[in-house]
Amino acid sequence: MSKAPASPAAIQSRRERAGRLTVRLVVRRDLPPEDRGAVVDLLNAVADADGRHALSEHALLHVRHGDDAGGSNVLAWDRDALVGYAHLDETDGVLGASAELAVHPAHRRAGVAGQLVGSLLDIVGDGRLRLWAHGTHPGAERLAARFGFEQTRVLWQMRRSLGPAIPDAVLPAGVTVRTFVVGADEAAWTELNNAAFADHPDQGGWAVSDVEVREAEPWFDAAGFFLAERAGVLAGFHWTKVHGSRGDHAHEPIGEVYVVGVHPSERGNGLGAGLTLVGLHYLRAGGLAQVMLYVDESNTAAIRLYQRLGFTRWDTDVTFSRVIAA
């Protein structure tokens, strides 16, 4: 039985002592503009300090653009300063709600993260909750264990230098490659993506609106979005991304193999590898020194492919799930 949705207004506000901080926790279904700006500033501070984003792209897009059906935002305030934030996604009725959280670097080890997790569990109600930790943090493991969570999923971040020679891209016979056309390819690409990732928990089940939101992001570049066709029908794709290209991060720009997918009928013929190399050549031609990607630790076939292409494991993202007694 699904529980009633939370009120769109603030549904919880309480002041508690968290170490040396007096924290006020506020839960909102939608973020007003002033809170949205405070959250973005906090997330930027975390990214600059840690060298990685505290939220997934999915959650970050909801922070920036709103329209977060099935989501909630938990804000931890120390007087007028936002010191912590958590994003809750309750759209998965099978695996249960998932959450990601961030604490400002200047206010860590003061109990803020624990207060955020406690608030998340209060909202969920049934105890089923998954927590994402981006990067390996002993503190995250201790926090998870304290609340009865166990590690259930691992994503690898893999990287390679774009300095060494990159093999030529070889495509299957009859396949051609072109770039994405905004306003024309969204529907066909979405259909292909959902076929390629039918069983994937994150990449499958997209709508055209999911593409359009990303087209509005500053990083979107149709020239780096490659589509493979066979007889005029989409057969595969490689969507690349560049982080930090506008100088808004405290690191050098880095390319990303954002997502590579092929139609199920094209699997095993080398199209995925060929498309990956097409994108790597494009990123290298743009003057980038490194490229990264994310892959599920359980996807051993993809890991072997990326290792053959020169990628090595760089970091990990971990999901912790709460064990509920039957």
Secondary structure, DSSP 4 states (H G I P E B T S, - for coil): -PPPPPPSS--EEEEEEETTEEEEEEEESS--HHHHHHHHHHHHHHHHHHSS-SS-HHHHHHHHH---TTEEEEEEEETTEEEEEEEEE---TTT-EEEEEEE-GGG-SSSHHHHHHHHHHHHH-SS-EEEEEES--HHHHHHHHHTTEEEEEEEEEEEEESSS--PPP---TTEEEEE--TTTSHHHHHHHHHHHTTT-TTTSS--HHHHHHHHTSTT--GGGEEEEEETTEEEEEEEEEEESTTS-SSS--EEEEEEEEE-GGGTTTTHHHHHHHHHHHHHHHTT-SEEEEEEETT-HHHHHHHHHTT-EEEEEEEEEEE----
